[in-house]
Amino acid sequence: MAGPRRLNWVHDALRVCRYSVRTEQCCIQWIKRYILFHGKRHPNERRLRNRPFPCRI
């Protein structure tokens, strides 16, 4: 499964930039919400639907 590995990459990148643990957790949660909002589809497939991510959740 590629998802968790990509999130680990994001986690490592945020850690290198010395973000706080809470900021890391918040960013990871936003990424997960974004992925779930788009139905876990590949970015190329999402472009066909043209459905924007909501500004307020």
C-alpha positions as CSV (number, residue, x, y, z in Angstrom):
1,M,0.0,0.0,0.0
2,A,1.6,3.3,-1.1
3,G,-0.4,5.6,1.2
4,P,1.2,5.1,4.5
5,R,4.7,5.2,2.9
6,R,3.9,8.6,1.4
7,L,2.6,9.9,4.7
8,N,5.8,8.7,6.4
9,W,7.7,10.7,3.8
10,V,5.6,13.8,4.6
11,H,6.2,13.2,8.3
12,D,10.0,12.9,7.8
13,A,10.0,16.1,5.7
14,L,8.1,18.0,8.4
15,R,10.5,16.7,11.0
16,V,13.6,17.8,9.0
17,C,12.0,21.3,8.9
18,R,11.7,21.1,12.7
19,Y,7.9,21.5,12.9
20,S,6.3,20.7,16.2
21,V,4.6,17.3,16.7
22,R,1.2,18.9,16.8
23,T,1.8,20.7,13.5
24,E,2.9,17.4,11.9
25,Q,-0.2,15.6,13.2
26,C,-2.4,18.4,11.8
27,C,-0.8,18.4,8.4
28,I,-1.1,14.6,8.2
29,Q,-4.8,14.8,9.2
30,W,-5.5,17.4,6.5
31,I,-3.8,15.2,3.9
32,K,-5.9,12.2,4.9
33,R,-9.1,14.3,4.7
34,Y,-8.1,15.6,1.3
35,I,-7.5,12.0,0.1
36,L,-10.7,10.7,1.5
37,F,-12.7,13.7,0.1
38,H,-11.5,12.7,-3.4
39,G,-12.4,9.1,-2.9
40,K,-8.8,7.8,-2.8
41,R,-8.5,8.4,-6.6
42,H,-5.3,9.1,-8.5
43,P,-4.8,12.8,-9.2
44,N,-5.2,12.3,-13.0
45,E,-8.6,10.7,-12.4
46,R,-9.7,13.5,-10.0
47,R,-9.1,16.2,-12.7
48,L,-11.9,14.7,-14.7
49,R,-14.4,15.2,-11.9
50,N,-13.4,18.9,-11.3
51,R,-14.8,18.9,-7.7
52,P,-13.0,21.4,-5.5
53,F,-11.9,20.7,-1.9
54,P,-14.1,22.7,0.5
55,C,-12.6,25.7,2.2
56,R,-14.4,25.0,5.4
57,I,-14.6,21.6,7.0
